[in-house]
């Protein structure tokens, strides 16, 4: 860019502004008497040329290149490889070649239950090389008890949701032999988790200052922390009441009307939401890529028996395919009823609470760096939230616990390589007005992207003087980080509508036509939408609706003339009816 303009330059620009604004007033009707003065009859009003209109559009905001003052930098730390397993293996040997695989009461484990034909070690499994082994499914609902059994080597395979891993690793990372080796995602929670609130709570932001009951150090805690942070509410602003499990949380909410919200599981979230005065504000049917279940072996066991881990992975993937058939679902519900001690009618109904993730979806989750809800981002988000409330310390890099090798090896086999992602949703095009008329907003992401005056270019550069030298820098250095954050939000709420609202400052209010300003704000919203779809190709373009607000809603009502803050976008999430891809 050129050096800073001289005063004479501004004089010339001001003259052009006056001339063009005068022309605009003439064209758009500036007098109160219907345009009979100075312009004659409206039917004879001159039409502006395209060039004149383009000049007017450059006057939507006053020239003010002053940048924003808050700069946040995002630094990506390159992943490190799996660490060496030190010492002699310390797990309990497999008696009669029986592997002990822990699970909890959850529909997501149906594929391993189906593949094993129940909980007992009767089915004969085989490694890719033909070595035989058996599997005993060990029910351990308490994650702390499961962690302790895993650390002691009493079980060979552990269970977790990805958000639980930072908590589990606090105790496991001291011994390289007991470190998890994650090989496979089992499922996404697909409605099994949710937040129920009183009718007076309209959005997640309304929980500020209220009491919410939930099970601590569980997927419920991750769910509520993630939703609150995205709504601009700090955890310290909410009074959390903890119970030992999600079922007790539901009972506490039902008994105490002073509690504003509860985070729990199905069927309690649906039973509670049916009670007058309550509503399900959000569940994993909408936030359908937030809570993911995985299994992992001890590092020493994985080192000694990598072939068995490969056999497990294959068998589970194969059962995911078989469970598409109703007969297989009925059969697995019988085995689940026996192992979980739950009536068969309930276990069959549970199956819809989870979406089992096939081979293609596992590759998307573990290997695709452009996936906004891949393992790395989900794991990092969980660590960030738990560190914010000071329950975790240092982070173990994600690829010190994930082993991609089995997934990569299956890419050469047609049975797996031919599979496609079956957990995408399709959105019909719509408008922001239609979305807002049909449903209540769940949350507003309070992050914003700031723009150079009269620009919707996310890459806009300006010259700043530093130590007497000029250099080019991004107007908003935070833009790429914000796109990353919005991409994660849109991915997590994969079955929700996302409205992107563009805003302008009001520096030219009364001197520039409102429709010109509205167009600028719409262009800003569209530029963010385009950046999101470009950065994350897996996101569906029709999930996003761009809307131009103009200068009507300042970022801060108490400081409406803060023009740098007002040149922004805001992200709002609404529930929606989405059609699963076939």
C-alpha positions in Angstrom: 0.0 0.0 0.0 1.0 3.7 -0.4 2.4 5.8 2.4 0.0 7.7 4.6 -2.1 10.3 2.5 -1.4 14.0 2.8 -4.1 16.4 4.2 -4.8 17.6 0.7 -5.9 14.1 -0.2 -8.6 14.1 2.5 -9.8 17.5 1.2 -10.2 16.0 -2.3 -12.0 12.9 -0.9 -14.3 15.1 1.2 -15.3 17.0 -1.9 -16.1 13.7 -3.7 -18.1 12.5 -0.7 -20.2 15.7 -0.5 -20.9 15.5 -4.3 -21.8 11.8 -4.2 -23.9 12.0 -1.1 -25.8 15.0 -2.5 -26.4 12.9 -5.6 -27.5 10.0 -3.5 -29.9 12.1 -1.5 -31.4 13.4 -4.8 -31.6 9.8 -6.1 -33.0 8.1 -3.0 -35.3 10.9 -1.9 -33.8 13.1 0.8 -36.6 15.7 1.3 -39.7 15.2 3.4 -42.2 16.5 0.9 -42.1 13.5 -1.5 -39.3 14.8 -3.7 -41.2 17.7 -5.4 -38.4 20.1 -4.6 -34.9 20.3 -6.3 -35.6 17.1 -8.1 -38.9 17.4 -9.6 -41.3 14.5 -9.9 -39.9 11.2 -8.7 -40.7 9.6 -12.0 -38.1 11.9 -13.5 -35.4 11.1 -11.0 -32.1 10.5 -12.8 -30.7 7.0 -12.6 -27.2 6.6 -11.2 -24.6 4.9 -13.4 -22.9 1.7 -12.3 -19.7 3.6 -11.6 -21.5 6.1 -9.4 -23.2 3.3 -7.5 -19.8 1.6 -6.9 -18.4 4.9 -5.6 -21.3 5.3 -3.2 -20.8 1.7 -1.9 -17.2 2.8 -0.9 -18.8 5.3 1.4 -20.8 2.9 3.6 -18.2 3.5 6.4 -16.0 6.5 7.1 -12.3 6.0 6.3 -10.7 4.9 9.6 -8.0 2.3 9.2 -7.4 2.1 12.9 -7.3 -1.6 13.9 -8.7 -3.5 16.8 -6.7 -3.5 20.0 -7.0 -7.1 21.1 -4.9 -9.6 19.2 -5.0 -13.3 19.9 -2.5 -15.7 18.3 -3.1 -19.4 17.7 0.0 -21.6 17.6 -0.3 -25.1 16.3 2.1 -27.5 18.0 3.3 -30.3 15.6 2.2 -33.7 16.8 4.8 -36.1 18.2 5.0 -39.8 17.4 3.9 -42.5 19.8 6.4 -42.7 22.7 8.4 -45.8 23.5 7.0 -48.3 26.0 9.5 -48.7 28.8 9.9 -51.6 31.2 8.5 -55.1 31.3 4.8 -55.6 30.3 2.7 -55.3 33.4 -0.8 -56.5 32.4 -2.4 -59.7 33.5 -1.7 -62.4 30.9 -4.6 -63.6 28.8 -5.8 -66.8 30.3 -6.9 -69.3 27.7 -6.2 -66.5 25.1 -9.1 -64.4 26.5 -8.8 -60.7 26.1 -10.7 -58.6 28.7 -12.5 -55.7 27.1 -14.3 -53.2 29.4 -17.5 -51.4 28.4 -20.3 -49.4 30.1 -24.1 -49.3 29.8 -24.4 -47.6 26.4 -25.9 -48.3 23.0 -22.6 -47.5 21.3 -21.1 -50.8 22.3 -23.6 -52.8 20.3 -21.1 -53.6 17.6 -18.6 -55.3 19.9 -21.4 -57.1 21.7 -22.7 -58.3 18.4 -19.3 -59.3 17.1 -18.6 -61.2 20.3 -22.1 -62.8 20.4 -22.7 -61.6 23.9 -20.5 -60.8 26.9 -19.0 -64.2 27.6 -15.8 -65.4 25.9 -17.4 -68.0 23.6 -16.9 -66.6 20.1 -13.6 -67.4 18.4 -11.9 -64.3 16.9 -9.0 -64.3 14.5 -6.2 -61.9 13.8 -5.4 -61.0 10.2 -2.8 -63.8 10.2 -5.3 -66.3 11.5 -4.3 -66.5 15.2 -7.2 -67.3 17.4 -8.3 -65.5 20.6 -11.5 -64.8 22.6 -13.0 -61.7 24.2 -14.7 -61.3 27.5 -16.7 -58.1 27.8 -16.4 -56.7 31.4 -19.1 -54.2 32.5 -17.5 -51.3 34.5 -19.8 -48.3 34.5 -17.7 -46.2 36.8 -15.0 -44.5 34.8 -12.7 -44.2 37.8 -13.0 -47.9 38.6 -12.4 -48.7 34.9 -9.3 -46.5 34.9 -7.9 -48.2 38.0 -8.5 -51.7 36.6 -6.9 -50.6 33.3 -3.9 -49.1 35.2 -3.5 -52.3 37.2 -3.6 -54.5 34.1 -6.7 -56.3 35.2 -8.3 -55.4 31.9 -6.5 -55.1 28.6 -8.9 -52.7 26.8 -10.6 -49.6 28.3 -13.5 -47.4 27.2 -14.0 -43.7 27.1 -15.6 -40.8 25.4 -12.9 -38.6 23.8 -13.7 -35.8 26.2 -12.9 -38.0 29.2 -9.4 -38.8 28.0 -7.7 -35.7 29.5 -9.1 -36.7 32.8 -8.0 -40.3 32.5 -4.6 -39.4 31.4 -3.9 -37.4 34.5 -3.5 -40.7 36.3 -2.2 -42.9 33.5 0.5 -40.8 32.0 3.0 -41.6 34.8 3.6 -45.1 33.4 4.3 -45.6 29.7 3.0 -49.2 29.8 -0.5 -48.1 30.9 -0.8 -45.3 28.4 -3.8 -45.7 26.1 -3.3 -46.8 22.5 -6.5 -45.7 20.7 -7.3 -47.7 17.6 -11.0 -47.0 16.7 -14.0 -44.7 17.2 -17.1 -46.7 18.0 -19.8 -44.1 17.8 -21.1 -40.6 18.0 -23.8 -39.9 20.7 -26.9 -39.3 18.6 -29.5 -38.1 21.1 -28.4 -40.0 24.1 -27.1 -36.9 25.9 -29.0 -33.6 26.5 -29.6 -30.5 28.6 -33.1 -30.0 30.0 -34.1 -26.6 31.4 -37.0 -24.7 32.8 -39.2 -22.8 30.2 -37.9 -19.5 31.5 -34.5 -20.4 30.1 -34.5 -19.3 26.4 -30.9 -19.7 25.4 -27.7 -21.2 27.0 -26.8 -17.6 28.1 -29.8 -17.5 30.4 -28.1 -20.1 32.6 -25.8 -17.4 33.8 -26.3 -17.1 37.6 -28.5 -20.3 37.7 -28.0 -23.8 39.1 -27.3 -26.8 36.9 -27.1 -30.3 38.2 -24.9 -33.0 36.5 -22.5 -35.9 37.0 -19.0 -34.5 37.5 -16.0 -35.6 35.3 -18.3 -37.2 32.7 -19.5 -36.5 29.2 -22.3 -34.5 30.8 -19.8 -32.0 32.2 -18.0 -31.7 28.9 -21.4 -31.1 27.1 -22.4 -28.2 29.4 -19.0 -26.6 29.6 -18.7 -26.6 25.8 -22.2 -25.2 25.3 -21.7 -22.5 27.9 -18.4 -21.3 26.6 -19.8 -21.1 23.1 -22.6 -19.0 24.5 -20.2 -16.6 26.1 -20.9 -17.8 29.7 -17.9 -18.5 31.9 -18.2 -21.7 34.1 -17.7 -19.6 37.2 -20.9 -17.7 36.3 -23.0 -20.9 36.8 -23.6 -22.8 40.1 -22.9 -26.4 39.4 -24.4 -29.1 41.6 -22.8 -32.5 41.2 -24.2 -36.0 41.6 -22.5 -39.4 41.2 -24.2 -40.2 37.9 -26.5 -38.8 35.3 -29.6 -40.7 36.6 -29.2 -39.1 40.1 -28.8 -35.7 38.4 -32.2 -36.2 36.6 -33.8 -37.1 39.9 -32.4 -34.1 41.7 -33.7 -31.7 38.9 -37.1 -33.3 39.1 -37.3 -32.9 42.9 -35.9 -29.4 43.2 -37.7 -26.7 41.2 -34.9 -24.1 42.1 -32.5 -26.0 39.8 -32.7 -24.3 36.3 -31.1 -27.1 34.3 -29.8 -30.7 34.2 -27.4 -32.5 32.0 -28.4 -36.2 31.7 -28.9 -39.2 29.4 -31.7 -40.9 27.6 -34.4 -41.9 28.6 -34.4 -39.4 31.5 -33.8 -36.3 29.2 -36.9 -37.2 27.2 -39.0 -38.1 30.2 -38.1 -34.8 31.9 -38.8 -32.7 28.8 -42.3 -34.1 28.6 -43.1 -32.6 32.0 -44.9 -29.2 31.7 -42.6 -26.3 32.5 -39.5 -28.1 31.1 -37.9 -28.3 27.7 -35.0 -30.0 26.1 -32.9 -27.0 25.0 -30.3 -29.1 23.1 -29.3 -32.8 22.8 -26.7 -34.7 20.8 -29.3 -35.1 18.1 -28.4 -31.5 17.3 -24.9 -31.4 18.7 -24.3 -34.7 16.9 -20.6 -34.6 16.6 -19.6 -33.6 20.1 -19.4 -36.8 22.2 -17.5 -39.7 20.6 -16.8 -43.1 22.1 -13.5 -44.9 21.5 -11.7 -48.0 22.8 -8.0 -48.3 23.5 -5.5 -51.0 24.6 -2.8 -50.7 27.2 0.4 -49.5 25.4 2.3 -52.6 26.6 -0.5 -54.9 25.4 -0.7 -53.1 22.0 3.1 -53.6 21.6 2.9 -57.3 22.4 -0.4 -58.0 20.6 -0.8 -55.5 17.8 -2.3 -58.3 15.7 -5.1 -58.9 18.2 -5.9 -55.1 18.2 -6.2 -55.4 14.4 -8.5 -58.4 14.7 -10.7 -56.5 17.1 -10.9 -53.5 14.8 -11.9 -55.6 11.9 -14.5 -57.5 13.8 -16.2 -54.4 15.1 -16.3 -52.8 11.7 -17.8 -55.9 10.2 -20.6 -55.9 12.9 -21.3 -52.3 12.2 -22.3 -53.3 8.6 -24.3 -56.3 9.9 -26.2 -54.1 12.4 -27.9 -52.2 9.5 -30.3 -55.2 9.3 -33.2 -55.3 11.8 -32.7 -59.0 12.6 -29.2 -58.2 13.8 -30.4 -55.3 15.9 -33.0 -57.5 17.6 -30.4 -60.1 18.3 -27.9 -57.7 19.8 -30.6 -56.1 21.9 -31.1 -59.6 23.5 -27.4 -59.9 24.3 -27.4 -56.3 25.7 -30.4 -57.1 27.9 -28.6 -60.0 29.4 -25.3 -58.3 29.9 -26.7 -55.0 31.1 -29.6 -56.5 33.2 -32.1 -54.2 31.4 -35.4 -55.3 29.8 -35.0 -56.3 26.1 -37.6 -53.8 25.0 -35.5 -51.0 26.5 -32.2 -52.1 24.9 -33.8 -52.3 21.5 -35.0 -48.7 22.0 -31.5 -47.6 23.1 -29.9 -48.4 19.8 -31.0 -45.1 18.2 -29.1 -43.1 20.8 -25.8 -43.8 19.1 -24.5 -43.7 15.5 -21.9 -46.4 14.9 -19.0 -45.0 12.9 -17.9 -47.1 10.0 -14.4 -47.3 8.5 -14.9 -44.2 6.3 -16.1 -42.2 9.3 -13.1 -43.4 11.4 -10.7 -42.2 8.7 -12.5 -38.9 8.7 -12.3 -38.7 12.5 -8.7 -39.7 13.0 -6.9 -38.8 9.7 -8.6 -35.8 8.1 -6.9 -32.7 9.3 -9.5 -30.5 7.6 -12.3 -32.1 9.6 -13.6 -29.5 12.1 -14.6 -32.3 14.5 -11.7 -34.7 14.1 -10.1 -36.5 17.1 -7.4 -33.8 17.6 -9.9 -30.9 17.8 -12.3 -32.8 20.0 -9.5 -33.9 22.3 -8.0 -30.4 22.4 -11.4 -28.8 23.2 -11.9 -31.1 26.1 -8.5 -30.4 27.5 -9.0 -26.7 27.2 -12.4 -26.8 29.0 -11.1 -29.0 31.9 -7.9 -26.9 32.2 -10.2 -23.8 32.4 -11.8 -25.2 35.5 -8.4 -26.5 36.8 -8.9 -30.2 36.9 -6.1 -31.1 34.5 -2.6 -29.9 34.2 -0.3 -30.6 31.2 -1.6 -32.1 27.9 -0.4 -35.3 26.3 -0.2 -34.6 22.5 -3.0 -36.4 20.7 -0.8 -38.6 18.6 1.0 -39.9 21.6 -2.2 -41.9 22.4 -3.7 -42.5 18.9 -2.3 -45.4 16.7 -3.4 -44.8 13.0 -1.6 -47.8 11.7 -4.5 -50.3 11.6 -6.8 -47.8 9.9 -4.2 -47.0 7.3 -3.6 -50.7 6.6 -7.3 -51.4 5.9 -7.2 -48.8 3.1 -6.0 -51.5 0.7 -9.0 -53.8 1.4 -12.1 -53.1 -0.7 -14.5 -54.2 2.0 -13.4 -51.2 4.1 -12.0 -48.8 1.5 -15.4 -48.8 -0.4 -17.4 -47.6 2.6 -18.6 -44.0 2.6 -19.5 -41.5 5.3 -23.1 -42.2 6.4 -23.3 -39.6 9.0 -23.7 -36.4 7.0 -26.8 -34.3 7.0 -28.5 -32.3 4.2 -30.0 -28.9 4.6 -32.4 -27.2 2.2 -31.6 -23.5 1.4 -33.4 -21.1 3.6 -33.3 -17.6 5.0 -32.3 -16.2 8.4 -35.8 -14.8 8.9 -37.3 -18.2 8.2 -35.0 -19.9 10.7 -35.6 -17.4 13.4 -39.4 -17.6 12.9 -39.4 -21.4 13.1 -37.2 -22.0 16.2 -35.6 -20.4 19.2 -31.9 -19.7 19.2 -29.8 -22.2 21.2 -26.6 -20.1 21.6 -24.7 -17.2 20.1 -20.9 -17.6 19.5 -19.6 -14.3 20.8 -16.3 -14.4 18.8 -16.2 -11.8 16.0 -14.1 -11.0 12.9 -13.3 -7.3 12.5 -13.1 -5.8 9.0 -11.3 -2.9 7.4 -13.7 0.0 6.6 -15.9 -0.7 3.5 -14.3 -4.1 3.1 -15.5 -7.7 3.5 -12.1 -9.2 2.7 -10.8 -11.4 5.5 -7.3 -11.0 4.1 -7.4 -7.2 4.1 -3.9 -5.8 4.9 -3.1 -2.4 6.4 0.2 -0.6 7.0 1.2 -0.1 10.6 4.3 1.9 11.7 6.6 0.0 14.1 10.0 1.2 15.1 9.9 3.8 12.4 9.4 1.2 9.6 6.3 0.4 7.6 5.1 -3.2 7.2 1.9 -5.0 6.1 -0.1 -6.9 8.6 -3.6 -8.5 8.7 -6.2 -6.0 9.8 -7.6 -8.7 12.1 -4.8 -11.2 12.9 -7.4 -13.2 14.8 -9.5 -14.0 11.7 -8.0 -17.5 10.9 -8.4 -18.5 14.6 -12.0 -17.4 14.6 -12.7 -19.4 11.4 -11.2 -22.4 13.1 -13.5 -21.9 16.2 -16.6 -21.4 14.1 -15.8 -24.4 12.1 -15.5 -26.6 15.2 -18.8 -25.2 16.5 -20.6 -25.8 13.2 -19.2 -29.3 13.1 -20.1 -30.1 16.7 -23.7 -28.9 16.0 -23.8 -30.8 12.8 -27.6 -31.1 12.7 -28.2 -27.4 13.5 -28.7 -24.3 11.4 -25.9 -21.7 11.7 -26.8 -18.1 11.0 -23.8 -15.8 10.2 -24.8 -12.2 10.8 -22.7 -9.4 9.3 -22.5 -5.9 10.9 -21.1 -2.5 9.9 -20.3 0.6 11.9 -22.6 3.6 11.8 -19.9 6.2 10.9 -21.9 7.2 7.8 -25.4 7.0 9.2 -27.6 9.6 7.7 -25.2 10.2 4.8 -25.2 6.8 3.0 -28.3 4.8 1.9 -29.2 2.0 4.4 -29.4 -0.6 1.6 -25.8 0.0 0.6 -24.7 -0.6 4.2 -26.9 -3.7 4.4 -25.2 -5.0 1.3 -21.8 -4.5 2.8 -22.8 -6.4 6.0 -24.3 -9.2 3.9 -21.0 -9.5 2.0 -19.1 -9.8 5.3 -21.4 -12.6 6.4 -20.9 -14.4 3.0 -17.2 -14.0 3.1 -17.1 -15.9 6.5 -19.4 -18.6 5.1 -17.1 -19.0 2.1 -14.0 -19.2 4.3 -15.6 -21.8 6.5 -16.6 -24.1 3.6 -13.2 -23.6 2.0 -11.3 -24.4 5.2 -13.6 -27.4 6.1 -14.9 -29.1 3.0 -16.9 -31.6 5.1 -19.2 -28.8 6.2 -22.4 -28.5 4.2 -22.8 -25.0 2.7 -26.6 -25.0 3.2 -26.0 -25.4 7.0 -25.0 -21.7 6.9 -27.3 -18.8 6.2 -25.7 -15.4 5.7 -27.6 -12.3 6.9 -26.8 -8.6 6.7 -27.8 -6.5 9.8 -26.0 -3.3 8.8 -25.5 -0.8 11.6 -28.7 -1.6 13.5 -27.2 -3.6 16.3 -23.9 -2.2 17.8 -21.6 -4.7 19.5 -21.9 -2.8 22.7 -25.1 -0.8 23.3 -23.2 1.3 25.9 -20.5 2.2 23.3 -22.3 2.4 20.0 -19.7 4.6 18.3 -16.9 2.0 18.8 -16.6 1.6 15.0 -13.8 -1.0 15.0 -15.8 -3.3 17.2 -19.0 -2.9 15.1 -17.4 -4.0 11.9 -17.9 -7.7 12.7 -19.8 -10.9 12.3 -21.7 -13.0 14.9 -22.6 -16.7 14.8 -25.9 -18.0 16.0 -27.0 -21.6 16.3 -30.6 -22.8 15.9 -32.1 -26.3 16.0 -33.2 -27.7 12.7 -34.8 -30.6 11.0 -32.0 -32.1 9.0 -32.2 -35.1 6.6 -29.5 -37.8 7.0 -27.5 -38.6 3.8 -28.4 -41.9 2.3 
